[in-house]
């Protein structure tokens, strides 16, 4: 990620008792998109954001300290999505008949539909608790389902 430059963008939080005006400085990075922005402690204290984490992060607008608005904090992830994709590509067990382009498109499709193939941060195809141990036994005593006759008795034989 390379920095292209910085911009200062005025943000106004409207409120009936007085608007709050912020002037944060944003760094523009190459090949990235914004998911949210961070405020430093100077902005937080200046605009009434609770920096002491008494219960939850919240903001008060204006001088009304009783009305608190919850401020959602997003957790910052440190992983590189491209590196993660390449690791999954290296660790994946694909058919030898597929070309690299086909393998990559298959991996992208699997990642797009990830909830169907994995849970949380587990690797694709490795869902805990979904492993099945299958043991076929053809020796006596037979399991109860195999002891039953293949067809139900007819009414004539029951009498």
C-alpha positions, 0 to 999 in steps of 0.5 A, spaced: 500 500 500 502 506 497 500 513 499 497 517 494 496 523 498 492 526 504 485 530 504 482 534 509 474 533 509 469 537 513 464 532 517 458 535 520 454 531 525 447 534 525 443 535 531 437 539 533 441 542 539 447 544 535 451 541 529 458 538 531 463 539 526 469 535 525 475 536 520 479 530 520 485 528 515 485 522 511 490 519 507 489 516 500 492 509 499 493 506 492 488 500 491 484 500 497 477 502 499 475 505 505 471 501 511 471 506 516 475 512 519 479 513 526 478 519 530 484 520 535 483 522 542 484 529 541 478 529 537 474 524 541 475 529 548 474 535 544 467 532 541 465 528 547 466 521 546 467 517 552 475 515 551 475 512 558 470 506 556 466 506 562 461 501 559 461 502 551 464 507 546 459 513 546 458 520 543 454 526 546 453 532 542 453 539 544 452 540 552 447 535 553 451 530 557 445 525 558 443 523 551 449 518 549 449 515 542 453 509 541 459 509 537 461 502 533 468 501 533 470 496 528 476 492 529 482 493 525 484 487 521 492 486 520 491 480 514 492 481 507 487 478 503 491 477 497 496 473 501 491 469 504 488 467 497 495 465 495 496 461 501 489 458 500 491 457 493 498 453 495 495 449 501 489 447 496 488 440 493 486 441 486 485 436 481 491 435 476 487 436 470 485 443 472 489 449 469 492 455 474 487 459 471 481 454 473 484 453 480 484 460 481 477 461 479 474 455 483 478 458 489 475 465 488 468 462 487 469 458 494 471 464 498 465 468 495 461 462 498 465 461 504 459 460 509 457 454 505 464 451 506 467 453 512 465 456 519 469 463 521 476 463 520 477 455 519 480 453 512 475 452 506 473 445 507 475 444 514 469 444 518 470 442 525 464 436 527 463 435 520 468 429 520 464 422 519 468 416 520 464 410 516 465 403 518 462 398 514 460 391 517 458 385 514 459 380 519 454 378 524 450 380 529 447 385 524 445 392 526 438 393 527 436 396 520 439 390 516 435 385 521 428 387 518 425 384 512 426 388 506 419 388 504 413 389 509 409 383 511 403 382 506 396 382 509 395 375 508 401 372 511 399 376 518 393 372 518 
